[in-house]
């Protein structure tokens, strides 16, 4: 049986769903997530789970490396 891969986000951030775009960018950057002026990750992978009316928050999960990349590969060292 193949080994199951578990993905742990580097940063997880919960923000109100009614936050302005400017405030959202500021919060993402303050949390250490490298985003451009449109909110796209400059590197890594940014996953956003929108509230869709179920709650009042959106959850942002940023993975510093590619999803499925071993943690030691982030610094260039196999680990």
Secondary structure, DSSP 8 states (H G I E B T S, - for coil): ---------SEEEEEETT--HHHHHHHHHHTT--B-TTS-BSSSEEEEE--TTSSSEEEEEEESS-TT--GGGGGT---
